[in-house]
Amino acid sequence: MAETSKRLLQLLSLLQTPREWSGPELAQRLSVSTRTIRHDIERLRSLGYPVDATRGSVGGYRLGAGADLPPLLLEDDEAVAIALSLRTAAGGAVSGLEESALRALTKLQRVLPSRLGRRVDALSAYTVRVGPGAGATQIPVVDPSTLSLLASACRDRERVRFAYADHTGNASKRAVEPHRLVSWGRRWYLVAWDLDRKDWRTFRVDRISDPLGVGARFTEREVPGGDAAAFVKRGSQSVQWAVSARVRVFEAAPSVTERLGTTAELVEAEGDDQCVVTLGGSDPESMAPWLGLIGAEFEVLEPPELAAAVSRVAERLHRAARPKSL
């Protein structure tokens, strides 16, 4: 279902261009058979899209004039946010919502101004999504206009300048050639070539401020390993934290890996139902409350300072849960 929904969105994008497409042309662009194209055309018609078809040697498909739809009563950022959420659901990220999301998305895209359609397309095409993961106790806040600017710069191969604060709080000015946005759990990352350092870097988007496209174009480079998501994971594991900890979690390693995402530096299986997680943090006191969000039984193996901090947090929570005497 997810693959079909994705293909329908691609087909819809092609049909919205001001030209006719023959069945074989569409089949070649989407790497399917002409029979599948005919079936997908009927699906789009059932969703409310008037797809016209002409016969003959020069015939083909094109999107006809649709029924009148009400004006889009949304701010630009609201419209982009809704369209992106629907694309995520239509792509199968939320089980069972693919069909409903696709119907809603097709209606919304028909009334999106072209300038917003380009923003949505850029964010969809230049974002790599990785499965859910647990982040810090607070969800990082990302400015949607920053995401749009960075995605457009990835698409247009335009250099960008911005201010950046690393995980220690040190501020710097950066000039980069943006490659991809990676959505990992609760966080967004930009993979880019750093012009001053002449090397690839990963940037947390919530730590980027005042981004500006400078207009200069560049020739796209290949990210090391050819996989932007894998590059982000390697980069997150290279951060030198003040505290390095090992925790035994009484749950299967694949589930823990999916839940923690880049938060864990290493997840080592110990049989089928438990694993050892290596992770880092700034200090035991801030790490202890977060461990409670793992969602499974665990024990701290090291350091002892973290075990003591977890014990103090547990005692506070236990006191808070006890009913007060009247």
Secondary structure, DSSP 8 states (H G I E B T S, - for coil): -HHHHHHHHHHHHHHTSSS-B-HHHHHHHHTS-HHHHHHHHHHHHHTT--EEE--STT--EEE----------S-HHHHHHHHHHHHHHHTTSSTT-HHHHHHHHHHHHHHS-HHHHHHHHHHHHTEEEE------SS-----HHHHHHHHHHHHHTEEEEEEEE-TT--EEEEEEEEEEEEEETTEEEEEEEETTTTEEEEEEGGGEEEEEEEEEE------GGG-HHHHHHHHHHT---SEEEEEEESS-HHHHHHHHGGG-SEEEE-SSS-EEEEEEES-HHHHHHHHGGG-S-EEEEE-HHHHHHHHHHHHHHHHHHS----
